[in-house]
Amino acid sequence: MKILITPRSFSRSKELALEILKDYDLDIIENTTGKTFDEEQMNSLCSDVDGVIVGIDPMTERVLGNAKNLKAISKYGAGLDNIDIDTANKLGIKVERAVGTNAVSVAELAIGLFFELSRKISASAASVKNGGWDRFIGCELTGKTAGIIGLGAIGRKAASMAAGIGMKVIAYDPYFKDDSFLKEYDIQMKPLDKVLRQGDYISLHVPVTEETSNMINRETLKVMKKTAFLINTSRGGLADEDMLYQALADGEIAGAAQDVFSKEPPGEHKLLGLQNFILTPHIGAYTKEANQRMVVQSTKNLVNMLFGDE
Ligand code: NAD
């Protein structure tokens, strides 16, 4: 069988995958370009493979339709928005995610961005390096309200960390059912508009779906406090970037930090010119620990999907 491994950071812990794969007779194609593949490249690379461990490279209807031998797609991570799931289902291609492997890393980045927005740590440090001694008046997190939207693997970690630093935690997730978790961290579930209205730090941890696409828009930004911060470590498609620009420029909310963008890298975008907006280059899951867990889990998932019935 032939498999394709696309994630750029996979090679960092490749030996862990090879240890799992050594018992199988596999022809392995790796991504040595240092870049995410585009649709054209995926179309050609997937045309004769049996399985793929995929990062954020596009697995569109066209790519899947052309991949005649493809039986299994193992997502190196949690978000499935780059995979056409309906088409995969129709074609009988199995899809599995490396659930929870990067939850701690992404949640820690989200909370790091809470601190960054509150204390402007990087802007302060940059001012000193530029010969200045500029001090920005900050605000404390303790006693403030964290509004967590989406209580999956990452949202739950972020919620527990926020509770750990003395924040009041409220959350919205219509599909969440674990009352014991809510009790353990004293978290109150509320409707979306209440979370947006009451939260000082609104942190997004939902996938992009029809329901959540542009959930941060003109209307929802208007209900947020003027002093509130938006943190998006999930996906760019969750926030309408033009409306976010307007809200930040007009002071409708205090600031926003994203690890994701509708187009990555974003090129020139007016949001990047704002003092109260920061963007990190999709580093949420980019830690040594998450990398190792994602390599191991995505490899095991692929092997299970390809050989599990043998
Ligand atoms: P998950 O599937 O464990 O959790 C998603 C949660 O969202 C679930 O609890 C689900 O019930 C909830 N949800 C779904 N629709 C909702 C809605 N309409 N309103 C409110 N809640 C809703 O996924 P996860 O591992 O926690 O990951 C969350 C997202 O983070 C992923 O979809 C991915 O896009 C993103 N992510 C980003 C990075 C990064 O590097 N920045 C890394 C990993 C994941």
Boltz pocket constraint, residues with backbone or C-beta under 6 A from the ligand:
constraints:
  - pocket:
      binder: B
      contacts: [[A, 77], [A, 78], [A, 79], [A, 80], [A, 99], [A, 100], [A, 102], [A, 103], [A, 106], [A, 149], [A, 150], [A, 151], [A, 152], [A, 153], [A, 154], [A, 155], [A, 172], [A, 173], [A, 174], [A, 175], [A, 176], [A, 204], [A, 205], [A, 206], [A, 207], [A, 208], [A, 209], [A, 211], [A, 212], [A, 233], [A, 234], [A, 235], [A, 259], [A, 260], [A, 282], [A, 283], [A, 284], [A, 285], [A, 286]]
      max_distance: 6.0
